[in-house]
Amino acid sequence: DAKTTQPDSMESTEGETVHLPCSHATISGNEYIYWYRQVPLQGPEYVTHGLQQNTTNSMAFLAIASDRKSSTLILPHVSLRDAAVYHCILRVDQGGSAKLIFGEGTKLTVSS
Amino acid sequence: AQTIHQWPVAEIKAVGSPLSLGCTIKGKSSPNLYWYWQATGGTLQQLFYSITVGQVESVVQLNLSASRPKDDQFILSTEKLLLSHSGFYLCAWSLAYNNQAPLFGEGTRLSVL
């Protein structure tokens, strides 16, 4: 079964570039990798996603290993607003269903 | 664009009382819908998912039930609340074989006293 593994927590300082890793060693060829972030008592907010190629947007850069067994979310120049739990999620499509596989999430702490 | 509306935003209920939480999707038909539960400070735990009207699969029941009476509606309920039901409930939307990212609602905070 698909599974994602993330470190429980990471600490950073404002202005730093943060690398958040996610292991998905059992990923299959058609499973998308999604990253979301969540602050307490709010729904997860979309950050980015990818299938095979690295992707970039205004929020982050997603680096996907060539074998797709891991990915890293890179947050440039973090600010206090980037403090959140970051979820690495796989979407497993089978028949008509789209199963969402969550890991434990990484709690990112940002200090000034 | 798709939107998810969850109701109520927050509830305070007594142990043993009934509960009904709702989720409505706008903007896409035949979505996969999900219910998640999160204890305070805890991880997201999937409770139910549904790929079509009238069809719901249980992942972890926690003495709760779910129904999908319409294509765009997903309901979570119980007849008797337990203290352990307290927490944060999230509804989510996704489509299979589609590049669109899953969408999460804003959640319902439930306190059982």
HADDOCK unambig.tbl for C-alpha pairs under 7 A between the chains (distance, minus, plus):
assign (segid A and resid 41 and name CA) (segid B and resid 88 and name CA) 6.85 0.50 0.50
assign (segid A and resid 42 and name CA) (segid B and resid 106 and name CA) 5.42 0.50 0.50
assign (segid A and resid 42 and name CA) (segid B and resid 107 and name CA) 6.26 0.50 0.50
assign (segid A and resid 43 and name CA) (segid B and resid 90 and name CA) 6.75 0.50 0.50
assign (segid A and resid 43 and name CA) (segid B and resid 104 and name CA) 5.74 0.50 0.50
assign (segid A and resid 43 and name CA) (segid B and resid 105 and name CA) 5.64 0.50 0.50
assign (segid A and resid 43 and name CA) (segid B and resid 106 and name CA) 4.52 0.50 0.50
assign (segid A and resid 43 and name CA) (segid B and resid 107 and name CA) 5.80 0.50 0.50
assign (segid A and resid 44 and name CA) (segid B and resid 104 and name CA) 6.16 0.50 0.50
assign (segid A and resid 93 and name CA) (segid B and resid 96 and name CA) 5.37 0.50 0.50
assign (segid A and resid 93 and name CA) (segid B and resid 97 and name CA) 6.37 0.50 0.50
assign (segid A and resid 96 and name CA) (segid B and resid 51 and name CA) 6.80 0.50 0.50
assign (segid A and resid 96 and name CA) (segid B and resid 96 and name CA) 6.23 0.50 0.50
assign (segid A and resid 97 and name CA) (segid B and resid 32 and name CA) 6.50 0.50 0.50
assign (segid A and resid 97 and name CA) (segid B and resid 51 and name CA) 5.77 0.50 0.50
assign (segid A and resid 97 and name CA) (segid B and resid 96 and name CA) 5.80 0.50 0.50
assign (segid A and resid 98 and name CA) (segid B and resid 32 and name CA) 6.53 0.50 0.50
assign (segid A and resid 98 and name CA) (segid B and resid 94 and name CA) 6.69 0.50 0.50
assign (segid A and resid 98 and name CA) (segid B and resid 95 and name CA) 6.17 0.50 0.50
assign (segid A and resid 98 and name CA) (segid B and resid 96 and name CA) 4.67 0.50 0.50
assign (segid A and resid 104 and name CA) (segid B and resid 43 and name CA) 5.94 0.50 0.50
